[in-house]
Amino acid sequence: MSTKDGPPFVAINFIECNQEYVERFEMLFSSRAHAIDRMPGFLGMEVLKCTERDKPYLVVSRWKDEESFQAWVGSPEFHEGHKRAFEDLRAAKARGEETPMKSDFRTYTVLTD
């Protein structure tokens, strides 16, 4: 799956949800804004749910290159795409509660496909 400019760039977000937030999290992704789809260099995305209970979700996005991914992270489209989840996190914090989800991000280059 390499591009003419070289191997693609992959970002994987490992997301752990509190049990009471799982349904909301899945709804957010199933009704997502598709803002990322408009970004130059975006190649595709999958949201993976582990078959084992209480394991993190994986949000895997593929990009033409790291520059395209970095442009996404700093873009208005990024904030549009994450608006509802960010509001959920802010609301929990305002109530003095633990955030309903935690995220651990990693980036990769593709060695082989």
Contacts in CASP RR format, 6 or more apart in sequence:
PFRMAT RR
TARGET T0000
AUTHOR 0000-0000-0000
METHOD contacts of the structure
MODEL  1
MSTKDGPPFVAINFIECNQEYVERFEMLFSSRAHAIDRMPGFLGMEVLKC
TERDKPYLVVSRWKDEESFQAWVGSPEFHEGHKRAFEDLRAAKARGEETP
MKSDFRTYTVLTD
1 8 0 8 1.000
1 43 0 8 1.000
1 62 0 8 1.000
1 110 0 8 1.000
1 113 0 8 1.000
2 8 0 8 1.000
2 110 0 8 1.000
2 113 0 8 1.000
3 43 0 8 1.000
3 64 0 8 1.000
3 65 0 8 1.000
5 64 0 8 1.000
5 65 0 8 1.000
6 65 0 8 1.000
7 109 0 8 1.000
7 110 0 8 1.000
7 111 0 8 1.000
8 43 0 8 1.000
8 62 0 8 1.000
8 63 0 8 1.000
8 64 0 8 1.000
8 65 0 8 1.000
8 109 0 8 1.000
8 110 0 8 1.000
9 62 0 8 1.000
9 63 0 8 1.000
9 64 0 8 1.000
9 65 0 8 1.000
9 66 0 8 1.000
9 68 0 8 1.000
9 69 0 8 1.000
9 107 0 8 1.000
9 108 0 8 1.000
9 109 0 8 1.000
9 110 0 8 1.000
10 60 0 8 1.000
10 61 0 8 1.000
10 62 0 8 1.000
10 63 0 8 1.000
10 107 0 8 1.000
10 108 0 8 1.000
10 109 0 8 1.000
10 110 0 8 1.000
11 60 0 8 1.000
11 61 0 8 1.000
11 63 0 8 1.000
11 69 0 8 1.000
11 105 0 8 1.000
11 106 0 8 1.000
11 107 0 8 1.000
11 108 0 8 1.000
12 58 0 8 1.000
12 59 0 8 1.000
12 60 0 8 1.000
12 61 0 8 1.000
12 105 0 8 1.000
12 106 0 8 1.000
12 107 0 8 1.000
12 108 0 8 1.000
13 58 0 8 1.000
13 59 0 8 1.000
13 61 0 8 1.000
13 103 0 8 1.000
13 104 0 8 1.000
13 105 0 8 1.000
14 56 0 8 1.000
14 57 0 8 1.000
14 58 0 8 1.000
14 103 0 8 1.000
14 104 0 8 1.000
14 105 0 8 1.000
14 106 0 8 1.000
15 25 0 8 1.000
15 56 0 8 1.000
15 57 0 8 1.000
15 58 0 8 1.000
15 59 0 8 1.000
15 101 0 8 1.000
15 102 0 8 1.000
15 103 0 8 1.000
15 104 0 8 1.000
16 56 0 8 1.000
16 57 0 8 1.000
16 101 0 8 1.000
16 102 0 8 1.000
16 104 0 8 1.000
17 25 0 8 1.000
17 57 0 8 1.000
17 100 0 8 1.000
17 101 0 8 1.000
18 98 0 8 1.000
18 100 0 8 1.000
18 101 0 8 1.000
19 54 0 8 1.000
20 100 0 8 1.000
21 88 0 8 1.000
21 100 0 8 1.000
21 101 0 8 1.000
24 88 0 8 1.000
24 100 0 8 1.000
25 57 0 8 1.000
25 85 0 8 1.000
25 100 0 8 1.000
25 101 0 8 1.000
26 49 0 8 1.000
28 84 0 8 1.000
28 85 0 8 1.000
29 47 0 8 1.000
29 59 0 8 1.000
32 81 0 8 1.000
33 80 0 8 1.000
33 81 0 8 1.000
33 83 0 8 1.000
35 77 0 8 1.000
35 78 0 8 1.000
35 80 0 8 1.000
35 81 0 8 1.000
36 42 0 8 1.000
36 45 0 8 1.000
36 61 0 8 1.000
36 72 0 8 1.000
36 77 0 8 1.000
36 78 0 8 1.000
36 81 0 8 1.000
38 77 0 8 1.000
39 68 0 8 1.000
39 71 0 8 1.000
39 72 0 8 1.000
39 75 0 8 1.000
39 77 0 8 1.000
40 64 0 8 1.000
40 68 0 8 1.000
40 71 0 8 1.000
41 63 0 8 1.000
41 64 0 8 1.000
41 65 0 8 1.000
41 68 0 8 1.000
42 61 0 8 1.000
42 62 0 8 1.000
42 63 0 8 1.000
42 64 0 8 1.000
42 68 0 8 1.000
42 72 0 8 1.000
43 62 0 8 1.000
43 63 0 8 1.000
43 64 0 8 1.000
44 61 0 8 1.000
44 62 0 8 1.000
45 59 0 8 1.000
45 60 0 8 1.000
45 61 0 8 1.000
45 62 0 8 1.000
46 58 0 8 1.000
46 59 0 8 1.000
46 60 0 8 1.000
47 57 0 8 1.000
47 58 0 8 1.000
47 59 0 8 1.000
47 60 0 8 1.000
48 57 0 8 1.000
48 58 0 8 1.000
48 59 0 8 1.000
48 60 0 8 1.000
49 57 0 8 1.000
50 56 0 8 1.000
50 57 0 8 1.000
50 58 0 8 1.000
56 104 0 8 1.000
61 69 0 8 1.000
63 69 0 8 1.000
63 72 0 8 1.000
66 107 0 8 1.000
66 109 0 8 1.000
69 107 0 8 1.000
72 78 0 8 1.000
79 86 0 8 1.000
85 101 0 8 1.000
88 100 0 8 1.000
88 101 0 8 1.000
89 99 0 8 1.000
89 100 0 8 1.000
89 101 0 8 1.000
92 98 0 8 1.000
92 99 0 8 1.000
92 100 0 8 1.000
93 99 0 8 1.000
END
